[in-house]
């Protein structure tokens, strides 16, 4: 009698029954992908999905198999024609890179190889560490510093601010918790700081009030005198000033804090100096503009985003920490099932000791391949190119009486709006919002809007290697056309 009856059942796999069919489909997909990128300029930046496409995403859970070619047809018909649009040369809404084909191949190969980057002795882990080392070199960090690849800027900032909390807590906060801290901590940033920092201090158990937003100057940079006054005030009130966050490129207008001055304040006041460089840290590799982020190399920790100005496909962020032991001591845990061995697979470094994830994707390959193909100097020139394009757009706005610049254009973000004679701020907001929405709906360009110093405006963030000055000329022309059309329809 067979005491293991289940062994007689046919065993299954997710591998295809016919690899030749898969090969043919894969070649078709690759050809379509090349055509998709080659033709990107000729497609709308964004378009609304019709009802039947929206209905497709309400289909029930599939319970039986379908041919892979049919599955791809669904994707080609219902997903690929309706992107967010950020690879398009006239996508300037939110601050995103525009990807690159070699990086996409890297993502594919990483998925095929399938390595988990929690660590261990294998090639993907060594490449992960190599890419982190390259990031350190780009921003002027010492070789002895540590770092980790993460999902993006929000997580990279959380990593840096968590190390800051643990170093400055005055108690073993990992063991005893934030309730055991002798004094409540205070973090400082400009009033232009990204919202992820609020999420970070809340997640760290410090509370939103622990993050003091310091007023900014006319250039929207943190006011150093106001920062010093806030630190003194908090010490007098019984708080412990712990960390100052410098922003290398604010999300609203691209302002760059005086990082050298902040480094001096941090040293004088015994604060952790963290730089949110998710927008502008990589200006450090731009030959014409690197001086804008001078002082970033003095930070204790830096957050940056390879999926922005290195144009890696999503997701790819990076957190760097000057003191590797402080970084590791913040996150390292060694359970019995993840103990190192003198030889073999577990003899490599455990990369999960530097962050929150134990399972980590192979993010490094897409960054590595693109850097190897193009070289870091080309990426630096592309950053300079985007900054020059923003200055070109600024000049167009300043030369056009119907348009109004709303903030200094420091790097590659331009804040402006269309004028409307005699209109209130409320009507100006509605007028400019309508222009923005029609630009999107007509597939011309994707802009976002924001509020700078209490006034609504449109925002162009140029972080796209496909953008040309002619695209910006077209933007101004189309904005003026839409402005005339909308104004003509306004009741007298």
N, C-alpha and C positions, 0 to 999 in steps of 0.2 A: 504494500500500500504506500502511495506517495504521501509522506508526512508534510510536504511543502506544496500543497496544491496550487498556491498562487504562482509558483515558478513555471507552471505550464501555460499561463496567460502570456499573450504577446506583449513584450515590453516596448514602450513608446519613447520617442525622442522628438525634439523640436527641429531637428535637422530635416531638410527637404528630402523627399524620396528620389528626386532627380536633380542633381547638382547642375546639369546642363541647362535645364529650364531656369534655374535661379541665376545662372550666369547670363543668360539672354536678357532676363528682366533687369538684372543689375546694370548691364550695358545700356539698356534703354533709359533707366533712371539717371545714369551718369550723363548721357547725352542730353536728356531733358534739363538736368541741373546746369550744365554748361550754357545751354540756350537761355535758361531762365536768367542767369546773371548777365549774359551777353546782351540781352534785350531789356535789361531793367530800366534804362533811361526812357524807353519808349512806352512804358506802362504807366498807369496812374500811380501816384505815390500811395494812395489809399483809396478804397472804394467800399461803399456799404454793401453788405451781403444781402442778396435777395431772400425772400421768405423761404423758398425751397431749400436754400443752403442752410439757413438757420434750423429748419426742421430736421435736416440730416443729423444734426448733433443731438437731437432728442431720441435717436433710435435706441431700442432696448439693448441690453447686454447680449453679445453674440454667444450662442451656445453650441453651434456646430461650425465646422471649418468652411473656409471660402478660398478659392484659388488666390495665390499671392498677387497675380497680375490684376485680379479684380480689386483686391485691397488697395493696390497702388493706384488704380484708376479712380477710386474714391478720393484718395489724397490729392491726386492731380486735378480733380474736378472741384473739390470742395474746400481744400486747404491752401494750395499753392497760389491761386489767384487772389486771395484775400489776406495778404500779410499785414502786419503792423506797419510795415513800410520803411523800417530803419536802414535797409540796405540801399534804398533809392537815393540818388544824389541830391534830391530836394526834400529830404526828411531832416528837419531841424527842430522837431518838437522837444523831446526830452533828450537829455545828454546821453547818447549812445554811440558806440562805434558802429561801423557798417560791415563788419565781418570781412572775411577774405576766403578765396576758394581753397588755398592750401590749408588754411586752418580748418575748413570744413572736412577736407580729406583726413586731417589729423584726428578730428573727432570721430570720423568713421573708423579709422584704424584703431583708435583707442577702444572703441566699442567692440571691435572684432577681437582685439587682444584680450580685453576683458579684465585687466588687472585691477585689483582693489588697492588703493593707495593709502590704506591704513599704515602701511610700512612693509618691512621685510626685505629680503635679499633677492631682488629681481630688478630688471632693467628699468621698468617704469618708475620705481622708487628713486633710482639714481637720477633719472631725468627730471623728476619732480624737484629734487634738491638742486640740480643744476640750474633749472629755470629760476628758482628762488635766488640762487647766487647771482644770476644775471640781473634780477630785479634790484638786488642790493647794490650791484655795481652801477646800475643806471642812475640811482639817486644818491650815490656817494656814501653809502653805508659801509662800515668795515666788514671784512670777510668773516670776522668772528661773530657777527650778528646772526640772528635766526629769522625764520619766516615760514609762512605756510600759505599754500594756495587754497582759496575758499571760493564761495559762490559769487561774491561780488562785494561792492563797497560797504554795504550795511554790515555784513558779517566781518569784513576786515576791520571796520571801526570797532565792532563789539570785541574782537580779539584784543586790540590795543588798549581799549578802555578797561577791559577786565584785568589785564596785567597791571595797569595803573592802579586800579582799586586794590588789588591784592598786595602790591608793593607799599602802598601808602596807608593801608588800613590801620596799622598800629597793633594788629592782632592777627593770629592765624585764622583768616576769614574762611579759608576752605574747611577748616575743622570746626570752627565755632560759629560761623555765620556773621552776617552784617550786624545783627543785634548786639554782638559782643564788642563792636568797635567803640573805643573810648570817646570819640568825637565823631559827629556826622561829617562825611566828606562833602567837599564842594568841587565841582568841575566848572570851568569857565570857557566860553566860546562867544563868538560874535553873534549879534541878533540875526545874522544871515546864515547861521549854521544849518546844515541839512537835518531834516526831521529824524533821520536814523539815530542821531545822538540822543534824542529824547527816548526812543525805544530802547537804546542801550542802557541808559541810566535806570530806566524803569525795570528792565530785565535783570539788572545787577542788584536790584533791591534797594537802590538809593533814592528812588523817587524823582519825579520830574523837577521838583524844587531844588534838587541837588545840582542841576545844571543852570548856572547863571548866564543869561544872555546879556552880553555887554554891548553897549551902544556902538555904532560905527561912525566913521568920519565921512567926509564928502565923497570919498572914493569907495565907500561901503566896506572899508577895512576896519578891523577891531580897533577901538580907541585905546591906546596903551595906557594913558593916564587914567581913564575910567576903569580899566582892568586893575591897575594897582590899587585904586581906591576901593574897589569891590573886595579885593583880597584882604586889605587891611580891615575893612568893615566886618568881614566874616570871621577873621581871627578874633577881633574884639568881642564878637557875639558868641564865641565858643565853638565855632565850626573849625574843621581842619581843611584848609585849601589843599587840594591833592593834585589837580591836573589842569593844564591849560591846553585847549584844542585850537591849533592854528589851522586855518582853511586855505589850501592852495587851490583857489578857484571855487568861489561860492556858486551854488546851484542856480541862484536867481540871476546874477549878473556877471559872474566870472571874476569877482574881486579876489585879489590875492593878499592875504594878511602879511604884515611885515614879519616874516618868519625869523629873521635875525633878532629883531627886538623881542619877540616872544621867547626865543631861546634864552636871551639875557634875563628876562623876567622870571622864567622858570628856574634858572640857575640861582638867581638872587633869593627867590622865595621857596626854594626846595620843592618845586612842583614837577610832576611828570609832564613832559612836553610831547604831546601827540599831534601829528599832522594828518588831517583829512585831506589826502591828495588824490582822491578818487577822480576828480576832474582834472587837476593840473599838475600832479606830481611828475608826470612824465615829460613836462616841459623841460625838465632837467637834461633831456637828451636832445633838445632842439637847439641847434647852433646859434640862431639869431635871437632867441628869447629866453635862454636858460637862466639869465640873471633875474628874471621875474620870480623865481622860486629859490633864490639864494638863501641859505640857512636851513633848508629842508634836511640837509645832511646832519644837522645838530639835534634832530628829534630823537626822543627815546623810542617812539614807535611811529610807523607810517602806514596808512591805508591807501592802496592804489588799485586801479582797475585795468588789467590787460584787455578786457573786452570793451574798453573805450578807445584810447589812442594807440593801442597796439592792434586794435581791430580783430581780436580773437572772437570766434563765435561764442555766444553765451553758453555757459557761465564761466567767468574767470576773474576772480579778485585775488588780492594778495595782501597779507599783513606782514609787516617787517618789525622786528623788535631788536633794539641795539644790544641788550643784555640777554644772551641766549639762555642763561640759567634762570633768570626771572621769568622768561617766557615759558620754559618747560615746567618750572615749579608751579605755574598757575594752572596747568591742565593735566600734567602727567598722572596717570593711574596705571598700575601694572597688576591686573588680575592674573590668576594662575594660568588661564588659557591663552594669555598673550605674553608669556615669559620669553625672554631671549634665549637663544642657544648658541654655543660656541661655533657651530658650523650649520650649514643648511639654510633652508628658507627663512627661518626665524632669526638668523644671525644679523640681519640688516637693522637699520635704525627704524624705530616705530614712529612714523610721522604723525600719527594721531595724538602723540604726546604734546603737540603744539596747537591744538585747537579742540573744538567741541565734537567733531565727527570722528567716529571710529571707522566707518565705511566712507571712503573718499574716492571720487571718480578720478580718472586719469586725465586731468585738465592740462597737464604740462605739454602733452604732445602737440596740440594745435598751436600753442604759443611757440614752442621750440621749432617746429617746422617752418612757420612763417618768418621767424627771426633768422633762421638759417638761410632761407631762400632770398630774403630781401636785405638783411643786415640792419643793425640798429640805426645806422646813419640815415637810411632812407626813411625809417619811421620818424626820426627827428626832423627831417626835411618836411614830411607830411604835416607834422604839428605846426611848424613855421608857416606852411602853406595855408592851413586853416585859420591861423591867427591873421595872416595877411588878408585872407578873404573877408574876415570879420571887419577889418579896418576898411576894406573896399566898400562893404555894405554900409558902414558908418558914414563914409564920405558921401555915398549916394543919398542917405537919409538927410544929412546936414545940408545937402545941396537942393533938396526938394521941399518947398514951402509947405506942402500938404502933410509932410511927415515930421515927427518930433522925436528926437533921441531922449530917452528917459533915464539913462544911467551911463556912466563911463564904460567904454568898451575896452577892458583891460586885456583880455585874451581873446577867446573865440565865441563869446556870447554877446549878443546885441539886443538890447531892450529898447523898444520904440513903439510909437503908435501913430495912427492916422488922426490928424486934427479934424475937428468938426466945429466950425465957428459958432460961438455962443452957447455951446452945449455944456451941461453940467457933467461932473465926473461920472454920475450914474449913466447918462446918455452916451458919454464917450466909451464907457465900458461895453455897453450893449452894441454900439456901432462897431467897435474894433473886434468884439467877439464874433459878430456876424461876418465880418471880413475873414477872420480866421477859419470859421466853419465852412464858408463857401470855398475858400482855397482848398480845404480838405475834400469837400464833397465833389469839386470839379477835378480832383486829382492833380492839381497844379503843384501844391507844396503843403507840407505839414509843419505848422508852427504850433507853439504852445502859448499860454498866457500866464502872467504872474502879477504880483503886486510888489512894487519897489517904493519904499518910503511912503506907503499909504496910497500910491497911485497905480491904477491898473495899466498894464501895457502888454504888448505882444513880445514874444521872446524867440529869437533865432539862435540855436546852439549848433555851431558848425563843427562837427566831429566826424567828418565823412571824407574818405579819400577819393570819392567819386565826384564831389562837388566841384563845379567850375564857376568862375566869376560870371559867366553868361547866365548861370542859374540864378544868381543873386540879382542880376539886371532884370531877368524875367520876373522875379518876385516883386520888385518895386513896380514894374510896369503893370502887373496884374493887380497889385494892391490898389494902385491909383484907379485902375478901371473899375474894380469892385466898389471902391469908395464912392466914385461918381454915381454908379448905378444905385447903390443903397441910399445915398443922400438924396438922389432924385425921387426916390419912392417915399421919402419921409414926408408926412403931411405938413403943409405950411401952417 
